[in-house]
Amino acid sequence: AATALANFAWNSERNKALIVGSDAIMFLVSMLASGSEVGLTTAAAALRNLACENIENQMCIGRAGGIPPLVEMLSSHSVNNQTLAAATLTNLSVFEDNNKIIGRVGAIPPLVKLLDDGNEEGIGQAAACLWNLANDPENSDTMISEGLIPKLVYLLQEAPGHISRCAA
């Protein structure tokens, strides 16, 4: 069901409104904490799509407690799960309150680590999320202490074009 919701939410504001109006966010957030690998990835994908370019949904997901389990997902053994978590957090981090929460619950160290260990998509998603998070001075300080600047310079020099644009 979560996979179907993710597909319905893709690029359709009408469908997003119908999904959110059905109280699906609470169920999707609870799936993040369920421990099931399938539940985790499908719920994160649905939340990613619901949050995409929709401030209201970003706010609802943050208030429903969706951020901490997504930050935990950044430390998954699966690079695909890490990438999905980074993409979802990127979408959520556009909303200023979420931006602060994401930094405070510890997302910055695993995002910086994903720049080293991720696949091409994961590196791009981590860079994009860090770019959003850098709007908060507290987050910026954490990024500097995590050694982000040299990693970004390296990405500018060595990474494929779209990743180096995210690093810029």
Phi, psi and chi 1 to 4 in degrees:
 res  aa     phi    psi   chi1   chi2   chi3   chi4
   1 ALA       -  -38.9      -      -      -      -
   2 ALA   -66.0  -35.2      -      -      -      -
   3 THR   -63.8  -42.2  -57.5      -      -      -
   4 ALA   -62.8  -41.8      -      -      -      -
   5 LEU   -62.9  -40.1  -69.2  175.1      -      -
   6 ALA   -60.5  -42.9      -      -      -      -
   7 ASN   -67.3  -41.8  -70.8  -20.4      -      -
   8 PHE   -63.5  -34.0  -80.3  122.2      -      -
   9 ALA   -78.0  -16.8      -      -      -      -
  10 TRP   -64.2  115.5 -176.1 -106.4      -      -
  11 ASN    55.9   30.3  -72.0  -34.1      -      -
  12 SER  -137.3  103.9  172.2      -      -      -
  13 GLU   -64.4  -35.4  -70.7  -54.5  -47.7      -
  14 ARG   -61.7  -46.9 -176.2 -178.3  126.9 -110.7
  15 ASN   -66.7  -37.7  -70.9   -8.7      -      -
  16 LYS   -58.2  -45.4  -73.2  178.6 -174.2 -179.8
  17 ALA   -62.8  -40.5      -      -      -      -
  18 LEU   -64.6  -41.3  -70.1  170.1      -      -
  19 ILE   -65.7  -48.3  -67.2  165.4      -      -
  20 VAL   -65.2  -38.6  171.5      -      -      -
  21 GLY   -64.3  -18.2      -      -      -      -
  22 SER   -93.1   12.3  -60.1      -      -      -
  23 ASP    62.5   28.0  -64.6  -34.1      -      -
  24 ALA   -68.6  -27.0      -      -      -      -
  25 ILE   -58.8  -44.2  -72.9  177.0      -      -
  26 MET   -60.3  -41.5  -67.9  -59.2  -66.4      -
  27 PHE   -67.8  -40.6  -67.4  109.8      -      -
  28 LEU   -65.5  -41.0  -67.6  167.1      -      -
  29 VAL   -64.3  -40.1  168.1      -      -      -
  30 SER   -66.0  -31.2   68.7      -      -      -
  31 MET   -65.7  -31.6  -74.9  177.4   68.6      -
  32 LEU   -61.1  -32.9  -70.8  176.0      -      -
  33 ALA   -92.9    0.0      -      -      -      -
  34 SER   -70.1  -23.5   72.8      -      -      -
  35 GLY    91.9  -18.9      -      -      -      -
  36 SER   -73.2  129.8  154.8      -      -      -
  37 GLU   -59.9  -45.3 -171.8   76.7   17.4      -
  38 VAL   -65.9  -44.1  172.5      -      -      -
  39 GLY   -61.1  -41.7      -      -      -      -
  40 LEU   -61.8  -51.0 -178.8   70.5      -      -
  41 THR   -70.4  -39.2   57.3      -      -      -
  42 THR   -70.9  -38.1   57.0      -      -      -
  43 ALA   -66.3  -42.4      -      -      -      -
  44 ALA   -63.5  -39.2      -      -      -      -
  45 ALA   -65.1  -41.7      -      -      -      -
  46 ALA   -64.8  -43.7      -      -      -      -
  47 LEU   -65.1  -37.9  -68.0  169.3      -      -
  48 ARG   -58.0  -47.7  175.3 -160.7   58.6 -153.8
  49 ASN   -69.7  -37.6  -67.6   -8.2      -      -
  50 LEU   -64.7  -35.8  -72.7  169.0      -      -
  51 ALA   -80.4  -17.0      -      -      -      -
  52 CYS   -62.7  116.1 -175.4      -      -      -
  53 GLU    54.0   35.2  -61.6  179.6    2.9      -
  54 ASN  -140.1   95.5 -170.4  -55.0      -      -
  55 ILE   -58.7  -41.9  -65.6  -69.8      -      -
  56 GLU   -58.8  -45.3  -96.5 -173.7   57.6      -
  57 ASN   -67.9  -37.2  -69.2   -7.6      -      -
  58 GLN   -59.1  -44.2  -65.8  162.4   13.3      -
  59 MET   -62.8  -46.9  178.1 -178.0   64.9      -
  60 CYS   -61.2  -42.5  -70.7      -      -      -
  61 ILE   -65.6  -43.0  -65.8  165.3      -      -
  62 GLY   -61.2  -45.5      -      -      -      -
  63 ARG   -69.5  -24.4  -71.1 -175.5  178.2  159.8
  64 ALA   -81.5   -1.6      -      -      -      -
  65 GLY    88.5   20.9      -      -      -      -
  66 GLY   -75.2  -17.5      -      -      -      -
  67 ILE   -72.9  -50.3  -66.6  170.1      -      -
  68 PRO   -55.3  -44.4  -28.6   37.8      -      -
  69 PRO   -67.2  -29.3   10.4  -16.6      -      -
  70 LEU   -68.9  -37.0  -71.2  164.7      -      -
  71 VAL   -65.1  -40.7  170.9      -      -      -
  72 GLU   -59.8  -37.7  -79.3 -176.8   42.0      -
  73 MET   -63.7  -25.3 -165.7  172.9  165.3      -
  74 LEU   -61.8  -22.4  -72.2  171.5      -      -
  75 SER   -98.4   12.5  -61.6      -      -      -
  76 SER   -60.0  157.7  166.5      -      -      -
  77 HIS   -77.0  -13.0  -64.4  -63.6      -      -
  78 SER   -95.4  121.2  161.9      -      -      -
  79 VAL   -62.4  -34.4  173.4      -      -      -
  80 ASN   -63.5  -41.0  -70.4  -24.7      -      -
  81 ASN   -66.8  -39.8  -77.4   -3.3      -      -
  82 GLN   -60.7  -43.2  -66.9  169.6    4.8      -
  83 THR   -63.8  -44.5  -59.8      -      -      -
  84 LEU   -63.2  -42.0  179.7   56.6      -      -
  85 ALA   -63.0  -43.3      -      -      -      -
  86 ALA   -63.3  -40.4      -      -      -      -
  87 ALA   -64.3  -42.6      -      -      -      -
  88 THR   -66.5  -43.1  -52.3      -      -      -
  89 LEU   -66.0  -33.3  -70.8  167.3      -      -
  90 THR   -59.3  -47.4  -63.1      -      -      -
  91 ASN   -64.1  -40.9  -70.5  -11.6      -      -
  92 LEU   -70.6  -29.6  -68.7  172.3      -      -
  93 SER   -72.7   -7.4   65.4      -      -      -
  94 VAL   -66.8  -35.1  173.7      -      -      -
  95 PHE   -76.4  123.7 -179.5   60.1      -      -
  96 GLU   -55.8  -43.0 -172.8  176.6  -17.2      -
  97 ASP   -62.5  -41.6  -69.7   -8.6      -      -
  98 ASN   -63.8  -38.6  -71.7  -10.9      -      -
  99 ASN   -54.6  -47.7 -172.0  -57.9      -      -
 100 LYS   -66.1  -43.3  -66.2  174.7 -174.5  -50.0
 101 ILE   -63.0  -44.3  -66.7  166.2      -      -
 102 ILE   -57.7  -43.9  -68.2  166.9      -      -
 103 GLY   -65.8  -41.9      -      -      -      -
 104 ARG   -70.9  -28.2  -72.3 -170.7 -173.4  119.0
 105 VAL   -89.7    9.1  -62.6      -      -      -
 106 GLY    96.3   25.2      -      -      -      -
 107 ALA   -76.0  -25.1      -      -      -      -
 108 ILE   -64.4  -48.6  -66.1  168.8      -      -
 109 PRO   -57.1  -46.6  -27.4   37.0      -      -
 110 PRO   -69.2  -28.3   15.4  -23.7      -      -
 111 LEU   -67.3  -41.4  -74.2  167.2      -      -
 112 VAL   -64.0  -39.8  170.9      -      -      -
 113 LYS   -64.2  -36.6 -173.9  174.2 -177.1  -32.5
 114 LEU   -63.2  -27.2 -169.8   55.8      -      -
 115 LEU   -62.1  -31.0  -66.5  175.7      -      -
 116 ASP   -86.8  -40.1  -71.7  -30.5      -      -
 117 ASP  -105.4   -9.1  -59.6  -19.9      -      -
 118 GLY   -80.5  166.7      -      -      -      -
 119 ASN   -78.8 -179.8   58.2   23.4      -      -
 120 GLU   -57.6  -45.6 -168.2  172.4  -47.9      -
 121 GLU   -66.1  -41.3 -176.1 -176.8   -6.7      -
 122 GLY   -62.5  -40.8      -      -      -      -
 123 ILE   -63.2  -44.2  -67.8  166.8      -      -
 124 GLY   -63.6  -41.9      -      -      -      -
 125 GLN   -67.2  -41.0  -69.6  -64.4  -20.5      -
 126 ALA   -63.2  -43.8      -      -      -      -
 127 ALA   -62.5  -41.5      -      -      -      -
 128 ALA   -65.5  -41.7      -      -      -      -
 129 CYS   -65.2  -44.5 -169.9      -      -      -
 130 LEU   -62.3  -36.5  -70.5  163.4      -      -
 131 TRP   -59.6  -46.7  179.8   66.1      -      -
 132 ASN   -63.2  -44.2  -73.2  -11.5      -      -
 133 LEU   -66.2  -25.5  -65.1  175.6      -      -
 134 ALA   -66.7  -10.8      -      -      -      -
 135 ASN   -66.7  -20.4  -70.7  -38.6      -      -
 136 ASP   -96.8  124.9  179.6   73.2      -      -
 137 PRO   -57.3  -36.7  -20.9   28.7      -      -
 138 GLU   -64.4  -43.0 -143.4  173.9  -71.9      -
 139 ASN   -63.0  -41.4  -70.6  -16.6      -      -
 140 SER   -59.7  -43.0  -67.9      -      -      -
 141 ASP   -60.9  -42.7  -69.6  -15.7      -      -
 142 THR   -63.9  -41.0  -57.1      -      -      -
 143 MET   -61.6  -42.6  -70.2  176.7 -163.0      -
 144 ILE   -63.4  -43.9  -69.9  167.4      -      -
 145 SER   -68.4  -22.3   69.8      -      -      -
 146 GLU   -85.2    1.1  -71.6  -67.2  -37.6      -
 147 GLY    78.5   30.6      -      -      -      -
 148 LEU   -67.8  -39.5  178.7   62.7      -      -
 149 ILE   -57.0  -50.5  -57.5  -61.7      -      -
 150 PRO   -61.1  -33.5  -19.0   27.8      -      -
 151 LYS   -66.3  -40.2  -68.5  178.0 -171.0  -57.0
 152 LEU   -66.6  -39.6  -67.8  176.6      -      -
 153 VAL   -62.5  -42.6  171.1      -      -      -
 154 TYR   -60.1  -45.0  173.8   78.2      -      -
 155 LEU   -62.2  -37.1  -73.0  174.0      -      -
 156 LEU   -60.2  -36.7  -75.6  172.7      -      -
 157 GLN   -83.0  -38.3  -63.4  168.4  -18.3      -
 158 GLU  -112.7  -19.3  -57.9  -63.4  -32.4      -
 159 ALA   -84.2  158.0      -      -      -      -
 160 PRO   -57.6  159.5  -19.6   27.8      -      -
 161 GLY   -47.4  -50.8      -      -      -      -
 162 HIS   -69.8  -31.0   76.3  -80.9      -      -
 163 ILE   -71.9  -41.8  -66.8  175.9      -      -
 164 SER   -64.9  -30.5   61.8      -      -      -
 165 ARG   -66.3  -39.9  -76.4 -169.0  -60.7  -81.4
 166 CYS   -63.9  -39.5  -72.9      -      -      -
 167 ALA   -66.1  -31.7      -      -      -      -
 168 ALA   -68.5      -      -      -      -      -
